[in-house]
Amino acid sequence: MFYLGPFRFESEIEIPELRGSTGSGERVVTISLGGVPAAIPGAMFDGKDCQVTAAEYLLDIPGTARYYVRNGDEVRLEIAPGAPIANISTYMLGSCFGALCHQNGWLPLHASAVELGGAVTAFLGDSGAGKSTLAACLGRRGYHIVSDDICLLRDESDGMRVVPVAGWLKLWNESLQYLGETPVEQNRVYSTDDKFRLFLAEPVAALDSRRLRLDGVVFLARAPGSRAQPALDRISLLEGISGLMKLTYAGYVPALAGQKSRVFRQCARVLQQAKAWRLIVPWGLDRMEAVLDQLDAVIFSAASSGNPSAD
């Protein structure tokens, strides 16, 4: 039995990354071997390897596994002979996790997030934008890391609330070295990548009892030149909604399932309570402290003063 965020996985396979993990476990998901269909009737296709309906998701990763996710509470898989366990887990904890969230009507954002005083700030960007590294550096400054890569939001009566998920940060070797950490081979994220999981010392479950509000969303963009300074600017409501929809994790799932209107409503609701920013990040980790100082001065100072909505 394994926990991750709102899910309790009753699994026939070992998921090494989730050993000792914690979470609310309010949604039980069974994970079993075999019984993966050859196709989903009436499905829409995302490329040749993925099929989607409102209640079903089929993903075929040659040399790794075939995954079938159904009704938000069931995962079946067929594992390819000799497939590295890290590769199997990467898709289970990434694409399949995203499909489970969408099938439950929740909103997963492609973001890493940190918390201060009950207020959460999420940093959104495509793969390689620096979300995890930024969260790791803020963690060194005393912020609580709430999520890595997937920031999960759920509709509540008083707004969109953050469900803590992260038990680790996924960091490239360069970022680990910057943080003074040594990569551990058994924590490699994918067999052919120089990227490793850095497990958190503070269990994310320590935040489960809090009602975490999303106070800010920050879209990451690389500076056009190596000499550029970090810049943090507010963006419009429409630009923010568009950005959230583009950076919804596994956003092709609701798009193919005819649920884009649900995602739009949720993204709009996010920005009824959260400010939207764009952060221009200079290339190179040698500029990281300047980026962190600007975040401290502009965004986090308001949260720590107890007035997170102040301009």
N, C-alpha and C positions, 0 to 999 in steps of 0.2 A: 504494500500500500504506500502510495506517494502523494504528496501535497504540492500544489502550485497555485498560488492565489486562491480563487474561489473553488478550485477543483480538488477533489480527492480521487486519485487514480487507483482503481482496483485492477492491477495489471498482471498479466501472465509473463511479461518480460521484465527484465531488470532495466531500470533507468538510473544509471550511476550518478548522473548530475543531481538527482532528487533525493539521494540518500540523506536522511536527517532533515529533509526540508519540512517547512511548516506552512500553514495557510488556513483559511477558514474552512475549506473542505465542504462547503454547503451544497455543491453540485457534484454528485458522484458520476464518474465516467469509468466504464469498463474498457480495458484494453486487452484484446485477445489475438491469438494467432490463427490465421486462416479465414476462410469465408469471405475473401475480397472478391467482389463481382468483377466480371470482365469489362462491364460498361454500366453506366447509369441511364436507364431509359429516359428520353426526353431532355437529357442534360445539354447545357451549353458548354463549349470548350474554350479553355485558355491554353492556346498552343495544342500540341498533340498529346501532352502528358497529364492534363488536368481537366476534370469534368465536374460541373457544378449544377445543383438544383437548390431550391430553398432549404431542403432538409438533408441533402447528401453531398458528399465531397469525395472525389477519387483522385489520387495523386500517384503517378508512376515515376519513380526515380530509378532509371536503369542502373544496375550494379549496387543499389542500396536496398530499396524496399518499395512495395506498393501499399498505399495507405488508403483506408476507407473510413470516413467520419460520417456519422449519421445521428440526426435528431439531437445534437448537442450533448449526448451522453454516452456515445459508443465510438470506439476506435478499433478497427481490425487492421492487421497488417500481414503481409507475406514478405519475409526477409530474404534477400538474395544471398546465395552461398558466399561466404567469406566477406560479407559486408562489414566494414569497421563499425563498432558500436557507436563511436562518436558521430559518424555520419547518420546512422539511424536515429539517434537522439536529436540531432540538429533539426531534422525535418519534423520530428514528433513535437518538439518544444517550440518550433517556429510556425511553419505552415499549418500543421494540424491544430496547434493551439489557437491560431488565428481563426481557423474554420469553426472550432468549437465555440469561440466567443461570438462569432457572427450568428451561428445557429441558435444561440441563446439570446440573441437580440442585444448584445452588448457592443460597445464601441472600443476596439483596440486601435491605438494610435502608434505609428512608427516613431517612438519617442523613448528617451530616457528621462527620468524625473527625480527631483529631490524635494525634500520637505523641510519647512521651518515654521514652527509654531502652528502646525495644523494646516498651513497653506502649502500647496504643491505647485511647483513650476516645472513644466514639461518642455524638453528640448527636442524639437522635431527635425528630421532630415533623412535623406536617403542613406543607404549603406555607405560608410566611409566619410560621412559628414562630420564625425567627431562627437557624436552624442554620448557614447560611453566614456570616452576620455574626459569630457567636460564634467560628467556626473562623478567620475572617480576623483577628479581634482577638487570638486566641491565637497565630496565626502571627506577629503583630507582637511577641509576647512571647518568641519563640524556639522555639515548638513546630513540629513538622513536620506539615504538612497532608497527610493520607493519602487523604481522599475528600471529595467535596462532593455532597450530595443523595443519592447512592447509596453506601453502605458495603457492600462485597461480602465475604461470608464463605464459607469452604470447609471441609468436613470433612477433618481430618487425623487421623492415628493418636493424636496427643497433644492433640487438641482442635480447636475452631473457630479458624481462622487468617484474618487479614485480608489481602485482596488489594488492594494500592494501586491506585487508579483515577484520582484527580483530576489533571487538568492545569490546572484553573481553579477559580475560585469564581464562582457566579452571584449577583450582588448588585444590589439596588435602588439607584437613584441616591442616595438618602438615605444609605445605608450607605457607598457610595463616597466621598461628600463627607466623612463622618465619618472615614474612613481617609486622607483627603487625596489621593484618586485622582480622575482625570478620566475620565468615561465616554467610550468610543470607539465611534462609530456602527457601525463594521464588526463590533464585538463584541456588538452587541445580541442578546439571547437569542431574543426573539420580536418580530416586526415591529411589533406593537401594544402592547408592554409597555415600561415604563421600567426595564428590567432588563438588566444587561450582564455579560459574562464578564470576570473579572479573571484573566489568565493568571499562573500561579505562576512566580516567578523560580527556585525550586529544583525541578528535575525530580523528579516523584514516583518515577521509576524508581530514584532513589538509594536508596530503601527496599526495592527488590525483593529484594535479596540477604538481607535480614533475615527472621527468622521472627517475624512480628509477631503477638503475642497480644492478644486483646481483653480488657482488664482491667476496663473499666467501661462501662455503658450509662446514659445520662442522658436522661430524658424531659423535654422542655421544656414548660412551661405558663406562660401569661401570668398575671401578678398581677391580682387582681380590681379593684384601685384604683391610681390614679397615685401614691399615697404609700406603697405597700407596699414592704417591704424584700425583697431577694433571699433565698430560702430554699432550702436543699439538704438533702434528707432521704432516708434509705434506704427502699426499698419492699420488699414481700414477694416471695417467689419466684413465687407465682401471679399477682400483679399484674404482675410483670416479664414473665412469659411471655405473658400476655394483651396487654400493651403491645407486645411485639415482634411478635406475630402481626398486630395491628392496623396496625403501622407497617412491615410487610414491603412493600418496594417492588413495585408491580404485584401485590399480593397476590391480586387477583381471578384471576390466571392459574392458580396452583396450586389455588385454591378451585374454579374451574370445571372444572379438569382432574382433579379427584378426588385431589389430592395434599396436602390440608391436614394429613394425618397426618405427612407428611415434614417440612413446615414446623414443625409442633408439636415433633417430635423435635429438629430443629435449634435451635429457640428454647430448648428446655429445656437442650440441651447448651451453648448460649451461657452460660446462667446457672449452669452447673456450674463455670465458671471466672471469670465476670465478676460484679461487683457491680452492682446496679440502684439508681438514684437518681431522684428527681424534683427538678427545679430550677425554682423559681418565679422567673420573669424579670419585673422591673418594666417597665412601658411606658416607652419613651424611651431613646435611646442615651446620654443624659446619666447613666444609671445603670450603664452597661456596665462601668466600672472596678470598681465594687463587686461585680458578678457575677464578674468575672475574679479578683478578690482572693479571693473565697470558694472558687472552684474550685481556685486555687493552694494555699490553706491546707488544704482538706479532701481533695481527690482527688489532685492532682498531687504534693503533698509526699510522699505515701506511695510513689508510683512513683519519684520521684527519689532516695528513700532506699534503694531496692532492695528494698522490702517492699510491693509493690503489693496484697497481700492483707490488709494490716493494717487493723483497724477504727479 
